[in-house]
Amino acid sequence: MPKRRDPDEPKIFFLPNLMTACNLACGFFAVLMIFYGQIEVQRASGEGVLEPKAYYEISRKFYEYAILLIFGSCLFDLLDGRLARLGGQESPFGQEFDSLADIISFGMAPAMLLSRAVLFPLGNFGWGIALIYLVCGAMRLARFNCLAFLPKKKGSSNDFRGIPIPMAAGFIASLTFLIIDLYKNDHEVGPWKFVLAGAMLGLSWLMISDVRYPSFKTVDWKTRGTLTAILLAVVLVFITVQFRYVMPVVLFSAYLLYGFVRPWISQSWRKEIEVYSDGDESPGDETLETEPSQKS
């Protein structure tokens, strides 16, 4: 006879948690690429003193691999929540697993990337900034989980309280790679290292702030669109591919700034921008994220 399932055993749904595992794998390999880059530089340094240009040429490809893997984590993080909601397979296990994966992919990996690629000349100050980012990311995820367990109130929305950690990671990672690509260097990027240090501190604050961001959870297979919207989406994808170093920064920056201007946008415009389904109420400023989800 088949063994009876323990009623206290958490439900583990295959597809959503597979996407979360892929998210975690991308984060793990992103960290690994940063270490590999350092090993290759040390190996080349054993043969003589490296010029900054030679140092960059060796480490560049590993930075690029790490950036692409972080973006891959963003994609899998998007898919796990969508699949869970689409199949009605949201679960406490999936939510906790997702948060543990996110702290590696969007906390540890970007912190390691920035501290090694740009903030290294700042010494312990640079490492301290990376640590603050990591700690704030962990606190943001912990707060999300606590709010998700609260009973859902009537009229509440799915807004994110504070910028989601995948968006923070995408912004800082894409900006880092754009700058080192423009300079054709990593440690020697002039005053930009201070700009990136400030941006990382700003993102740290923004993750634990009360600034509200749309979750776009209502966008699914049933969401109706227009021919114009589809055409614009195709054009946007084409432009992003053509200008792959610039467009990720533009897109992540647009989302980051939207949280600040959102309270001053009319309700009708917000519905259009955030693609709310028929019957959904546009969120008000007094609501919190309270619906359990595998996306954080």
Secondary structure as UniProt FT lines:
FT   TURN            7..8
FT   HELIX           14..45
FT   TURN            46..47
FT   HELIX           52..86
FT   TURN            87..88
FT   HELIX           92..102
FT   HELIX           103..108
FT   HELIX           109..117
FT   HELIX           120..122
FT   HELIX           124..148
FT   TURN            154..155
FT   STRAND          160..161
FT   HELIX           165..183
FT   TURN            190..191
FT   HELIX           192..207
FT   STRAND          212..213
FT   TURN            217..218
FT   TURN            221..222
FT   HELIX           227..242
FT   TURN            243..246
FT   HELIX           247..261
FT   HELIX           262..264
FT   HELIX           267..274
FT   TURN            278..279
FT   TURN            285..286
//
